Amino acid sequence: MDYREQLQWINSLTPKQLTEFLHQAFNARNDSDGMSDTRFFLGHAYRFKLDGHAEPWSMQMACVHDPKEYRDGWQDDASLCQYGFCSKCEVETVSYAKQGLCAICGERIYGT
């Protein structure tokens, strides 16, 4: 598969599929060394626009479901609609599942 085909395939993924795929890809990387830890993660940015005025961007870390809570996973067309917060990393989160895992530290997160 060449680069163009890879991009085409990635762009065909639903938001839930993209979140899971990149979560697995990023977790497979180990860019840490003895002096620092490094993590890649998927960010999600959005803003509201009304009458030609755009609000500032809001950003969250996209998180996958907690497999201990949802053994069968989620349907592929699930939307990113559960907003939460990782108290350990102090980062806002978004997920398709009410109970998920922080993409940085792996702690359980909860959406509303």
C-alpha positions in Angstrom: 0.0 0.0 0.0 1.6 3.3 -1.0 1.3 6.6 0.9 -1.7 7.8 -1.0 -3.6 4.6 -0.4 -2.7 4.7 3.3 -4.1 8.3 3.6 -7.2 7.2 1.7 -7.7 4.3 4.1 -7.1 6.4 7.2 -9.6 9.0 5.9 -12.2 6.3 5.5 -12.2 5.5 9.2 -15.0 6.8 11.5 -14.0 9.0 14.4 -14.2 5.9 16.7 -12.2 3.8 14.4 -9.5 6.5 14.0 -9.3 6.9 17.8 -8.8 3.2 18.3 -6.4 2.8 15.4 -4.1 5.7 16.5 -4.3 4.7 20.1 -2.9 1.3 19.3 -0.3 2.7 16.9 0.9 5.4 19.4 1.0 2.8 22.3 3.2 0.6 20.1 5.8 3.3 20.0 8.5 3.8 22.7 10.1 7.1 22.3 11.1 7.4 26.0 14.6 7.2 27.3 16.2 7.2 30.8 15.8 11.0 31.1 12.3 11.6 29.8 9.0 10.0 28.8 7.3 10.8 25.5 3.8 10.0 24.4 1.9 10.6 21.2 -1.9 10.9 21.4 -4.8 12.0 19.3 -6.2 15.4 20.0 -9.7 16.6 19.2 -10.4 20.3 18.6 -13.7 22.0 18.1 -15.3 25.4 18.2 -18.7 26.9 17.7 -19.4 29.5 15.0 -22.5 31.7 15.0 -23.3 34.7 12.8 -19.9 34.9 11.3 -18.2 34.8 14.7 -16.1 31.9 15.8 -15.4 31.1 19.4 -11.9 30.0 20.5 -11.0 26.4 20.0 -11.6 23.8 22.7 -9.3 20.8 22.8 -9.4 17.4 24.4 -7.5 14.2 24.2 -9.4 11.5 22.4 -9.7 8.3 24.5 -10.7 4.7 23.8 -13.3 2.7 25.8 -12.3 0.8 29.0 -12.3 -2.9 27.9 -13.0 -4.0 31.5 -16.3 -2.1 31.3 -17.2 -2.9 27.7 -15.9 -6.3 26.8 -17.7 -6.3 23.4 -16.4 -2.9 22.5 -18.5 -0.3 20.6 -20.1 0.0 17.2 -17.9 1.6 14.6 -20.2 4.6 14.0 -20.2 5.7 17.6 -19.6 9.5 17.9 -17.1 11.3 20.1 -19.7 12.7 22.5 -18.5 11.8 26.1 -16.5 14.7 27.6 -14.5 14.2 30.8 -11.2 14.9 32.5 -8.1 12.9 33.6 -7.4 14.0 37.1 -3.9 12.4 37.0 -2.8 14.1 33.8 -5.1 17.2 34.3 -6.2 17.0 30.6 -9.7 17.3 29.2 -10.9 14.2 27.4 -13.4 13.1 24.8 -14.5 9.6 24.0 -17.3 7.6 22.3 -17.7 5.6 25.6 -18.8 6.9 29.0 -16.0 4.9 30.7 -12.7 5.2 28.9 -8.9 5.1 29.4 -6.6 8.1 29.4 -4.4 8.0 26.3 -1.4 9.3 28.2 -1.4 7.5 31.6 -4.0 4.7 31.1 -6.1 5.8 34.1 -9.9 5.4 33.9 -11.8 8.4 32.8 -15.5 9.1 32.8 -17.5 11.1 30.3 -20.8 13.0 30.7 
